[in-house]
Each structure stands twice: as structure tokens, then as C-alpha cells.
């Protein structure tokens, strides 16, 4: 069994979870809040309520069930690729458990410093990790999370919880920012990206969200950042919430809407338009930092 701490929770897993903080001796003595274990009996025919008890199948990988934010059981299928299985379990399905625990979990990268966190939201390949890594390398920020950003919307203001510090980097970004990139292992068998675990002094506490930045997939002629009204930002953040296709009960959908609305009521959201050229990243981050430093009221 492997023991970790992530999202301020003790986690026990019978699979290694790259990028998760390894628990110390005292932390291991705590009862795990989340357990990730291989199923001892078949889970595929168990009942799913699309809420506290989720049963599903990752095609060609495994059957699984996620229970009340505390237990994730998996039943591997023949020929399942181990590294890809770990990616799904520690990513999308961990996000389901966190949402069952009452957190808003965005598809996002997050960096932070003393005055708060910046959350970059967008789909895979939109440049979340690249933008976050530039801020870490050149502007003194610390990586708080990549791919899944867990936000507690019950606090005022909302706080983001520290997650795993692993990144999946493509060759162009990796060669620019990571000296030993060629020595890194593949993130999993179905991608050319490599797994980079950022070695730094981790943040061990929740940090207030200073702003949310929604990335665009398209390349633009110039870089600029635009404040978004809540009525525009709300559907975008709902769309980019992890696990929403699994957590479809009426209760969870209502809670999800309320969480996003609460976030938008306290935190400014911006749309980031970019050329998407690596050479322009410093200009991109200049726009982001100027927006983050504005003492703007939420729109």
C-alpha cells in the first residue's frame, strides 16, 4: 500500500500515484480519508445512483465504483495498460471523489504565491500547464495543481486545495523549460507527452483564489485578457468541471450550479486570448499578472 497526502487529505492507494506527495510517518498514522484499491468482488453489476455511488467503465481499462468521496475500487480488464489506468484513476476519478466530498473540481492548472492563487481553466492541449509552468519558472509562483484544481467554495473567498505537482508536457514545452526532459518517462502509453514532477517546496495549505483565467483553444493575432461577466463565465466553468458526466443526479447538478455561482460571486474571471507562440509567453503572463493585480470587484 502507498500512502499520500493531497487536497489536504490522507490517501491510501494500492497503486503508485506519481506526483502525489508521499505521506510522512505521522501522516501515515492517520486513517485514510480516501482509499483507492483493487476490487475484491465484481463491481460492474452494482447499482449506480449518479451521485454518492457511481459505477462505470473506462473502456478497455477497468470497471470502477466511487463511493461517498471515500472509496474508489477498480476491476481491471484483460490487457489494461497500467500507466493509463493510473492516469484515469488519479485524475478524472479522483475528481469524482473530491466532488462527492463537496468540492468544485475544475479542469485547470493552478499556481500560487502569498497573495493568492491563479487558476487556468481549459481543455487538454489548450496550454494550461505551459502558462502555469512559465509563471513558476520566471515569476516566483508555486505550482499548486495541474489538471485537477479542487476548490472549496464554502469559504469566503473560495480557496484552492494543494494537489499533485505533476505535469504532462509536450516536446516543445518540455525542451524549453525542463533541462532533463529527454530523460523523463512517457505520461502513459497513449501519448507522446512526458511526465514531469515539479520538484519544489510544496504548499501545504489552502490558498484563496485571486482570479480565474479561461483559456481559448484558438490562436489569435495578439495577446489580451478580457473580464468576463458572470452570465458568460458560468456555463464555461460548468463545462470545464471534472466528473460532470458521471455525477448527473439532480442533487449534484444543483450543488454544482450553486458552487460555480458562489465562486463567480467572489472571484473575477477573465478570458485569455493568445497567439499561442511559446516566444510570446512572457507577454501572455504580463497580461495575466496585470489582471491578477487589479483590485477589481467580481462582475
C-alpha positions in Angstrom: 0.0 0.0 0.0 1.2 3.5 -0.8 0.3 6.5 1.4 0.0 10.1 0.2 -1.4 13.4 1.2 -3.2 15.5 -1.4 -6.0 18.1 -1.3 -5.3 18.2 2.5 -6.5 14.6 2.8 -4.7 11.4 3.7 -4.9 8.9 0.8 -4.1 5.2 0.7 -3.6 3.5 -2.7 -2.5 0.1 -3.8 -1.2 1.7 -7.0 1.6 4.3 -7.0 0.3 7.8 -7.8 3.1 9.8 -9.5 3.2 13.5 -8.4 1.2 12.9 -5.2 3.0 14.0 -2.0 4.3 10.9 -0.2 3.0 10.8 3.4 5.4 11.1 6.3 5.4 8.8 9.3 2.9 10.9 11.3 0.6 11.3 8.2 0.6 7.6 7.6 -0.8 7.1 11.2 -3.9 8.9 10.2 -6.9 6.9 8.9 -7.1 7.5 5.1 -9.9 9.8 4.0 -9.7 8.3 0.5 -8.9 4.7 -0.4 -8.0 3.6 -3.9 -7.9 -0.2 -4.1 -8.4 -3.1 -6.5 -11.9 -4.6 -6.1 -12.2 -7.9 -4.3 -15.5 -8.7 -5.9 -17.0 -7.7 -9.3 -18.3 -4.1 -9.3 -19.7 -3.9 -12.8 -23.3 -5.0 -11.8 -23.6 -2.9 -8.8 -26.2 -0.1 -8.7 -25.2 3.5 -9.6 -27.3 6.5 -8.4 -25.2 9.0 -10.4 -24.4 10.7 -7.1 -22.9 9.3 -3.9 -22.5 5.8 -5.5 -21.1 5.9 -9.1 -20.5 2.7 -11.1 -18.9 2.8 -14.5 -16.4 1.5 -17.0 -13.3 3.1 -18.5 -13.3 1.5 -22.0 -10.6 -1.2 -22.3 -9.2 -0.3 -18.9 -11.4 -1.2 -15.9 -14.8 -1.2 -14.2 -15.0 1.0 -11.2 -17.1 2.4 -8.4 -16.7 5.6 -6.5 -18.5 5.7 -3.1 -19.3 8.8 -1.0 -15.9 10.5 -1.6 -14.0 7.9 0.4 -13.6 4.8 -1.7 -12.5 4.1 -5.3 -12.5 0.5 -6.4 -11.3 -0.7 -9.8 -11.6 -4.0 -11.6 -9.0 -4.2 -14.4 -10.0 -5.6 -17.8 -7.6 -8.0 -19.6 -4.8 -6.2 -21.3 -5.3 -2.9 -19.4 -2.3 -0.6 -19.8 -1.1 0.1 -16.2 0.2 3.7 -16.7 -3.0 4.8 -18.5 -5.1 3.1 -15.8 -3.2 5.1 -13.1 -3.8 8.3 -15.1 -7.6 7.8 -15.1 -7.8 6.7 -11.5 -5.7 9.6 -10.1 -7.2 12.2 -12.4 -10.9 12.0 -13.6 -12.0 9.5 -11.0 -10.1 11.2 -8.1 -12.0 14.4 -9.2 -15.3 12.4 -8.8 -14.4 11.5 -5.2 -13.5 15.1 -4.4 -16.8 16.4 -5.9 -18.6 13.8 -3.8 -16.8 15.4 -0.8 -18.4 18.8 -1.7 -15.6 20.4 -3.7 -15.7 22.2 -7.0 -13.1 20.4 -9.2 -12.1 22.3 -12.4 -10.1 21.1 -15.3 -7.4 23.5 -14.6 -3.8 24.2 -13.6 -3.1 26.4 -10.6 -0.2 28.5 -9.4 0.0 30.5 -6.2 2.0 32.9 -4.1 1.3 34.6 -0.8 -1.4 36.9 -2.2 -3.4 34.1 -3.7 -3.8 31.6 -6.5 -4.4 32.0 -10.2 -6.5 29.2 -11.8 -6.1 28.5 -15.5 -9.1 26.7 -16.9 -9.4 24.8 -20.2 -9.5 21.5 -22.0 -6.5 19.3 -22.7 -4.0 20.8 -25.1 -5.1 24.4 -24.5 -1.9 25.5 -22.7 -2.9 25.4 -19.1 0.3 23.6 -18.0 2.5 25.7 -20.3 1.2 29.0 -18.9 1.4 27.8 -15.3 5.0 26.5 -15.8 6.2 29.8 -17.2 4.9 31.6 -14.1 6.6 29.1 -11.9 9.9 29.3 -13.8 10.1 33.0 -14.3 7.8 34.8 -11.8 8.2 33.1 -8.5 4.9 31.3 -8.4 4.5 27.8 -6.9 2.6 25.0 -8.7 -0.4 24.0 -6.6 -2.2 21.7 -9.0 -2.2 20.6 -12.6 -5.2 19.0 -14.5 -7.5 18.9 -11.4 -7.9 22.0 -9.3 -10.1 21.4 -6.2 -11.8 24.5 -4.8 -13.6 24.9 -1.5 -16.5 27.3 -2.3 -17.8 27.2 1.2 -15.0 29.6 2.4 -15.1 33.3 1.7 -13.3 33.8 -0.5 -13.1 30.4 -2.1 -9.8 28.5 -1.5 -8.0 26.1 -3.8 -6.5 23.0 -2.1 -3.0 21.8 -2.8 -2.9 18.9 -5.3 -0.3 16.7 -7.1 2.5 18.6 -8.7 2.9 16.5 -11.8 2.6 17.9 -15.4 2.2 16.2 -18.7 4.4 18.1 -21.1 4.8 18.0 -24.9 8.2 18.0 -26.5 8.2 21.7 -27.5 7.3 22.9 -24.0 9.4 20.4 -22.2 12.6 21.1 -24.2 12.2 24.8 -23.4 11.6 24.6 -19.7 12.9 21.2 -18.4 16.6 20.6 -18.9 16.3 16.8 -18.3 13.2 16.5 -20.5 14.6 13.7 -22.7 15.2 11.6 -19.6 11.6 11.7 -18.4 9.2 8.8 -18.9 6.1 8.9 -21.0 3.0 10.0 -19.2 1.3 6.9 -20.4 1.4 4.5 -23.4 -1.1 6.5 -25.5 0.5 9.9 -25.5 3.8 11.5 -26.6 3.8 13.8 -23.6 6.2 13.1 -20.8 5.5 13.1 -17.1 7.3 16.0 -15.3 7.1 16.1 -11.5 8.0 19.6 -10.4 10.4 19.5 -7.5 9.7 22.4 -5.2 8.7 23.2 -1.6 5.0 22.3 -1.8 2.2 24.4 -0.5 0.6 22.6 2.4 -2.4 24.8 3.0 -5.5 26.1 1.1 -4.9 29.4 -0.7 -7.5 32.0 -1.6 -8.4 32.1 -5.3 -7.3 35.5 -6.6 -8.7 35.1 -10.2 -9.8 32.5 -12.7 -8.4 32.7 -16.3 -10.3 30.9 -19.0 -8.1 29.9 -21.9 -9.1 29.8 -25.5 -8.1 26.9 -27.8 -7.7 29.1 -30.9 -4.6 31.1 -31.8 -5.2 34.9 -32.0 -3.2 37.7 -33.7 -2.4 39.3 -30.4 -2.5 38.7 -26.7 -5.1 40.3 -24.4 -7.1 39.4 -21.4 -10.8 40.4 -21.1 -13.0 40.5 -17.9 -16.0 38.1 -18.3 -19.5 38.7 -16.9 -20.8 36.0 -14.6 -23.5 35.0 -17.1 -20.8 34.3 -19.7 -18.4 32.6 -17.3 -20.9 30.4 -15.6 -21.6 27.9 -18.5 -17.9 27.8 -19.4 -16.9 26.8 -15.8 -19.7 24.3 -15.7 -18.4 22.8 -19.0 -14.9 22.6 -17.6 -15.8 20.9 -14.3 -14.3 17.4 -13.9 -16.6 14.4 -13.4 -19.7 16.2 -14.6 -20.7 13.4 -17.0 -20.7 10.9 -14.1 -22.3 13.0 -11.4 -25.7 13.6 -13.0 -28.1 13.2 -10.2 -30.4 16.2 -9.7 -28.9 16.9 -6.3 -25.3 17.0 -7.6 -26.3 19.1 -10.6 -28.0 21.7 -8.3 -25.0 21.7 -6.0 -22.6 22.1 -8.9 -24.5 25.2 -10.2 -24.5 26.7 -6.7 -20.8 26.2 -6.3 -19.9 27.9 -9.6 -22.3 30.7 -8.9 -20.7 31.2 -5.4 -17.2 31.3 -7.0 -18.3 33.8 -9.6 -19.8 36.0 -6.8 -16.5 36.4 -5.1 -13.7 35.9 -7.7 -13.1 37.8 -11.0 -12.9 35.6 -14.2 -11.0 36.6 -17.3 -10.8 35.3 -20.9 -7.3 34.9 -22.2 -6.7 35.4 -25.9 -3.2 34.4 -27.1 -1.1 33.9 -30.2 -0.1 30.5 -28.7 3.5 31.1 -29.7 6.0 30.0 -27.0 8.1 33.0 -27.7 5.1 35.2 -26.6 4.6 33.6 -23.2 6.3 36.4 -21.3 3.8 38.9 -22.9 0.9 36.5 -22.1 1.9 36.2 -18.5 2.3 40.0 -18.3 -1.3 40.4 -19.2 -2.3 37.7 -16.7 -0.3 39.3 -13.8 -1.7 42.7 -14.6 -5.2 41.3 -14.4 -4.5 39.4 -11.2 -3.1 42.6 -9.6 -6.2 44.6 -10.3 -8.4 45.1 -7.3 -11.5 44.5 -9.5 -14.8 43.5 -8.0 -16.4 40.4 -9.4 -18.6 41.2 -12.3 
